[in-house]
């Protein structure tokens, strides 16, 4: 396997892990918890634990995306050599990682504190903010992925 194939494979695995995780949590797990678990303490504790485990993988995936993505950029000859489509992928993907960092350091850590303090109203607000911001990342993934496909496969 060539270095480029390895980098692109790692990049795809990381993207699938991260975006797929957002998709499953936001569109399936959290809505089921809301419908079937009326107790906010139990529901928000589970949501916190879901996000806590998920963020461990997001850190790994985000790091892998940045490292593999920027190594590919330099294999192409640097930023000056990028097509407009590649710029959409690089800029969009970088913004998505920055948004994920914001989600972790602000609403997720607020959720952790609120669950620890048993402040369920504050926890619900933080969890809602995480889902809202994560849904933005999910929406941003569409043009970023499409740009990546176009950049590498015409």
C-alpha positions as CSV (number, residue, x, y, z in Angstrom):
1,X,0.0,0.0,0.0
2,X,1.4,3.4,-0.9
3,X,1.7,6.2,1.6
4,X,-1.1,8.1,-0.1
5,X,-3.4,5.1,0.0
6,X,-2.6,4.6,3.7
7,X,-3.2,8.3,4.5
8,X,-6.5,8.4,2.6
9,X,-7.6,5.1,4.3
10,X,-6.9,6.5,7.7
11,X,-8.7,9.7,6.8
12,X,-11.8,7.8,5.7
13,X,-11.8,5.6,8.8
14,X,-11.5,8.6,11.1
15,X,-14.3,10.5,9.2
16,X,-16.7,7.5,9.3
17,X,-16.0,7.0,13.0
18,X,-16.6,10.6,13.9
19,X,-19.5,11.6,11.6
20,X,-21.1,8.1,12.0
21,X,-21.0,8.5,15.7
22,X,-22.7,11.9,15.6
23,X,-25.3,10.5,13.3
24,X,-26.1,7.5,15.6
25,X,-26.1,9.5,18.8
26,X,-28.1,12.5,17.6
27,X,-30.6,10.8,15.3
28,X,-31.2,7.6,17.2
29,X,-29.9,7.2,20.7
30,X,-30.8,10.5,22.3
31,X,-34.3,10.6,20.8
32,X,-35.0,7.1,22.1
33,X,-33.7,8.1,25.6
34,X,-36.0,11.1,25.5
35,X,-39.0,9.0,24.6
36,X,-38.5,6.1,26.9
37,X,-36.6,7.4,29.9
38,X,-38.7,10.1,31.7
39,X,-36.3,10.5,34.7
40,X,-34.0,13.4,33.8
41,X,-31.3,12.2,36.2
42,X,-31.1,8.8,34.6
43,X,-31.5,10.1,31.0
44,X,-28.9,12.9,31.3
45,X,-26.4,10.7,33.1
46,X,-26.6,8.2,30.3
47,X,-26.3,11.0,27.7
48,X,-23.2,12.3,29.5
49,X,-21.7,8.9,29.6
50,X,-22.5,8.4,25.9
51,X,-20.8,11.7,25.0
52,X,-17.9,11.0,27.3
53,X,-17.1,7.7,25.6
54,X,-17.7,9.2,22.2
55,X,-15.4,12.2,22.8
56,X,-12.5,9.8,23.5
57,X,-13.0,8.5,19.9
58,X,-13.5,12.1,18.6
59,X,-10.1,13.1,19.9
60,X,-8.5,10.2,18.1
61,X,-10.5,10.7,14.9
62,X,-10.0,14.4,14.9
63,X,-6.3,14.0,15.3
64,X,-6.1,11.4,12.6
65,X,-8.1,13.6,10.3
66,X,-5.9,16.6,10.8
67,X,-2.6,14.7,10.5
68,X,-3.6,12.6,7.5
69,X,-5.4,15.5,5.8
70,X,-2.5,17.9,6.1
71,X,0.0,15.2,5.1
72,X,-2.0,14.7,1.9
73,X,-2.0,18.5,1.3
74,X,1.8,18.5,1.5
75,X,2.0,15.4,-0.7
76,X,0.1,17.4,-3.3
77,X,2.6,20.3,-3.1
78,X,1.2,22.4,-0.3
79,X,-1.7,24.8,0.0
80,X,-0.8,26.7,-3.1
81,X,-1.3,23.6,-5.2
82,X,-4.8,22.8,-3.9
83,X,-7.8,23.1,-6.2
84,X,-10.9,25.0,-5.1
85,X,-12.6,21.7,-4.3
86,X,-9.7,20.6,-2.1
87,X,-9.9,24.0,-0.3
88,X,-13.5,23.3,0.5
89,X,-12.5,20.0,2.1
90,X,-9.5,21.4,4.0
91,X,-11.3,24.5,5.3
92,X,-14.5,22.8,6.0
93,X,-12.9,19.9,7.8
94,X,-10.6,22.2,9.8
95,X,-13.7,24.2,10.9
96,X,-15.5,21.0,11.8
97,X,-12.6,20.0,14.1
98,X,-12.5,23.5,15.7
99,X,-16.3,23.2,16.3
100,X,-15.8,19.8,17.9
101,X,-13.1,21.3,20.2
102,X,-15.5,24.1,21.1
103,X,-18.3,21.5,21.9
104,X,-15.9,19.5,24.1
105,X,-14.5,22.4,26.1
106,X,-17.7,24.3,26.6
107,X,-21.0,22.5,26.4
108,X,-19.6,19.0,27.1
109,X,-17.6,20.1,30.2
110,X,-20.7,22.1,31.3
111,X,-22.7,18.9,31.0
112,X,-20.2,17.0,33.1
113,X,-20.3,19.7,35.8
114,X,-24.1,19.8,35.8
115,X,-24.4,16.0,36.0
116,X,-21.9,16.0,38.8
117,X,-23.8,18.7,40.6
118,X,-27.2,16.9,39.9
119,X,-28.4,20.2,38.2
120,X,-30.6,18.5,35.7
121,X,-32.0,21.7,34.1
122,X,-28.4,22.9,33.4
123,X,-27.5,19.4,32.2
124,X,-30.4,19.4,29.8
125,X,-29.4,22.8,28.4
126,X,-25.8,21.7,27.9
127,X,-26.9,18.4,26.2
128,X,-29.2,20.3,23.9
129,X,-26.4,22.7,23.0
130,X,-24.1,19.7,22.2
131,X,-26.7,18.1,20.0
132,X,-27.4,21.4,18.2
133,X,-23.7,22.1,17.5
134,X,-23.1,18.4,16.6
135,X,-26.0,18.7,14.1
136,X,-24.1,21.6,12.5
137,X,-21.1,19.4,12.1
138,X,-23.2,16.7,10.6
139,X,-24.6,19.1,8.1
140,X,-21.1,20.5,7.3
141,X,-19.9,16.9,6.7
142,X,-22.0,16.7,3.5
143,X,-20.2,19.3,1.4
144,X,-16.9,18.4,2.9
145,X,-17.3,14.7,2.0
146,X,-18.7,15.6,-1.5
147,X,-15.7,17.9,-2.0
148,X,-13.3,15.1,-1.0
149,X,-15.0,12.7,-3.5
150,X,-14.8,15.3,-6.3
151,X,-11.2,16.2,-5.5
152,X,-10.0,12.6,-5.7
153,X,-12.4,11.0,-8.1
154,X,-13.5,13.9,-10.4
